Amino acid sequence: MKLLPTLPPAADESVLVAQLLARDERAFGLLYERYSVALLAVIRRITPDEAQAQDLLQEGLLKIWLGIGGYDAGRGRLFTWMARVCGNHALDAVRSAGHRFYRGTRSLEVPAAQHVRAPVAFRPEHIGLRELTQHLIPRQWAVIDLLYFGGCTQLEAAQELGIPVATVKTRARAALRTLALLARCSQLAASGA
């Protein structure tokens, strides 16, 4: 797992914003370290479902990363803007028809599925997945790397990372949602939309 070096602790919001605008991944790592817990608390006020709150946090952070150009320091602090982005995203998700469906369904996962390996013929690098995973936060990247590129089962990944299987599942689900959003953004950019 590659860890990104952190910025000096004295980096203030304006420096952080400038580095985010320059697409500095270290700055995004610092942003995650500083604000993810507080942003998750904002989202939990909107949805008590922990798995959904984690997913919405990842999607909200992606929106922040992609939309940092819309932040105006003259209109408020960075955290206030990020809380509004994540809160609005969570409200949209909760109000959507998909949320009502999500809330009313149960997982189809079978415990035995933890021991099923990906088929040998599956080659995720052919669809550009490896490049997209570089945009994930380190803990999600580690799970995806083990599951899809390392050929590990969820149970093996949990043992390798020293975390519960449920945490592997949550991180994998959040990473896959983030990757889907990134893929859609890439497709839109490629089509010139």
N, C-alpha and C positions, 0 to 999 in steps of 0.2 A: 504494500500500500504506500503510495507516495504522499508525503505530508508536505503541505506548502508552508514555507517560512512565514512567520507573522511579521507584521509591521511594528515599528517601535511603538510602545505604549503611549507615547506623547502625541501620536498622530491625532489631530483634531478632525472634526466633521468635514471641514472644507477640504482638507488633504485627502480624507477618505473618499469623499465625493469625486474629487479630481481623479483619483486613482481608479475608482469604479468607472468613470467616464472613459478612462484610457483602457478599460477592459483588463485591469490588473487582477488576476485570480487571487493573489495574496490578499488584496483588499476585500474581495468577496469572502474569503475565509475569515478575515477579521470581523467583517460585518456579521457573519453567521455567529461567531464566538460572542460578540458583544450583544447582539439583539435577538437571537433566535428564541431564547427562553421567554423574553417579554412579549415577542410577537406571538408565540404559541399561546400565552395567557390571553391575549386579545382574541385569538381565534376560539379558544375554549369557552369564552363567554357566549359565543354564537352557537357553537355545537359542542355538546358534552362528549360526543363519540371520539375516543382517543385516536383510533386509527384514522378516522376522517380528518381530525384536527392536524395530525402529523402530515397527511397528504396535502391538506390545504396550506400548511406552512411551506412545504416544498414548492408548491405551485406559486404561492405568494412571493417567495424569495426569487423564483424565476422571473416573475413579473417585475420585481424590483430591479433585478439585474438587467433585464431587457428594456425597462422603462426609466432608468436612472436619469436619462436626458430630460425627463419631464419634471424633475425635482427642482424647485425654486427656493433657494435658501432665504430669499427675502420674504417668503410667505410662511415660513415656519421651520422648525427643527427637522432634521433628517428622520428621527424616530417617529415624529408625528406623521410625517408623510408616509413612512413605511407602514405604520399602524393603520392608516387609512386605506392603503393599497391592500393589505392583508385582510382587514376587516370587510372592506367592500367585496373582495373576492370570496370570502367566506359567506357573506350574506347572499351573494348571487348563487353560490353553490347550494345553500340551504333552501333557497326559494325555488330552485330549479326542479323540474320534473324528475331529473335523474336522482336528486337527493331523496325524494319520496320513494323512488324505486330502491335506492341503495339502503335506506333505512328499513324497508320492509322485507329484505332478502337475507338469506343466511348463506354462509360460505359453503361452496361445494367441495372444498378441499377434503381429502381423505387422508388420515394420518399416514397410511402406507405410501402416499405420494411423496413423502419426504425421502424415500429411498430409491426413487426412480431417477436415473441419470438421463441427461439430454441425449438424444440420438447422436451417434458419432458423425453422421452426415451433416448435422447442423453446423453451419459455419457463419457465425454472426458478423465476422469481418466483411463478408460479401455484401451486407446491406448497410455498411457504414456505422454499425453500432459502436465499434471501438472508438471512433472519433467522437461520437456524441457523448460517450461515457466520460470523456475528459471534462465535461461541464458539470458533472455531479459533485456533490460535496464528498469529502474523503470517506466518510463512513458508509455512504450509499455505494460509492465506487468500489469499495472493498467487497461488499456483498455481491454486486453484479459481476465483478471480476471473478470471484470464486464460483458463482453459480453458472455463468454463461461462458466464461473463457477458461475456467479451471476445471469444469466438469464435475463440480462437487454437488452433492445433494444438499438440501436445506439443513439437515442434521449435521453433515460434515462441515458445512460453512459455519454453523453455530459453534461447533467444537473448535474449529480453527481460529475463530475470532473471539472465543470465550464469552459468547453472549447467548441468551435463550433463543430457541427456534422461533418463537413468536416475534422476537425483535428482528431476526433475519427476514421473516415474512413481511413485517411492516416496512422495513427499509427497502426491500425488493419492490414492494408494491409502490411506495413513494418514488423510487428511482424509475420504475417503468412509466409511471404517470409523467414524470419530468421528461423522460426520454421521448415519450409520445408528443408532448408539447413542443420539445425542441425539434423533433422531426417535422411537425406541422409548420413550425416557424421557418425551417430550412426549405421546405417545399414551397411555401409562400414567397420566400425571398428568391428562390430559383425561378419561380414562374413570373416574377416581376409584379406580383399583386400588391 
